[in-house]
Amino acid sequence: MRELSALGNKVLGTMVDGFDLKTTKGGVIIKETDATAEAIRPRWFEVTHIGPDSTDVAVGNFVLVAHGRWTRGIDFAGVEGLLYRIDEEEILGVSETLPEAVV
């Protein structure tokens, strides 16, 4: 099997500041803030792949992305968690470490 490569200036990553889930005592899983005003905010992603034309980020960086400026996540073999394509033009900031507020 060939390894996944990003093309052009594409950035791929996994969401580390995701949509938290709550589990009731009965075992029902509820999305905590989905479809509410609290859910409309930027999210942090860890960059897993970058295209050859990407200059502002590196694999392993954490990027803050404007709300909704990423694709739906896909389950890809060899990648832990869902993989998202991030809109490079909507990256608000880059960090080499995961900000403490997210941990």
Secondary structure as the mmCIF struct_conf table of DSSP 4:
data_model
#
loop_
_struct_conf.conf_type_id
_struct_conf.id
_struct_conf.beg_label_comp_id
_struct_conf.beg_label_asym_id
_struct_conf.beg_label_seq_id
_struct_conf.end_label_comp_id
_struct_conf.end_label_asym_id
_struct_conf.end_label_seq_id
HELX_LH_PP_P HELX_LH_PP_P1 ARG A 2 LEU A 4
TURN_TY1_P TURN_TY1_P1 GLY A 8 ASN A 9
STRN STRN1 VAL A 11 MET A 15
BEND BEND1 VAL A 16 ASP A 17
STRN STRN2 LEU A 21 THR A 23
TURN_TY1_P TURN_TY1_P2 LYS A 25 GLY A 26
STRN STRN3 ILE A 29 LYS A 31
BEND BEND2 GLU A 32 THR A 33
TURN_TY1_P TURN_TY1_P3 ASP A 34 ALA A 35
BEND BEND3 THR A 36 THR A 36
HELX_RH_3T_P HELX_RH_3T_P1 ALA A 37 ALA A 39
BEND BEND4 ARG A 41 ARG A 41
STRN STRN4 ARG A 43 ILE A 50
TURN_TY1_P TURN_TY1_P4 PRO A 52 ASP A 53
BEND BEND5 ASP A 56 ASP A 56
TURN_TY1_P TURN_TY1_P5 VAL A 59 GLY A 60
STRN STRN5 PHE A 62 VAL A 65
TURN_TY1_P TURN_TY1_P6 HIS A 67 GLY A 68
STRN STRN6 TRP A 70 TRP A 70
HELX_LH_PP_P HELX_LH_PP_P2 THR A 71 GLY A 73
STRN STRN7 ILE A 74 ASP A 75
TURN_TY1_P TURN_TY1_P7 ALA A 77 GLY A 78
BEND BEND6 VAL A 79 GLY A 81
STRN STRN8 LEU A 82 ILE A 86
HELX_RH_3T_P HELX_RH_3T_P2 GLU A 88 GLU A 90
STRN STRN9 ILE A 91 SER A 95
BEND BEND7 GLU A 96 THR A 97
TURN_TY1_P TURN_TY1_P8 GLU A 100 VAL A 102
#
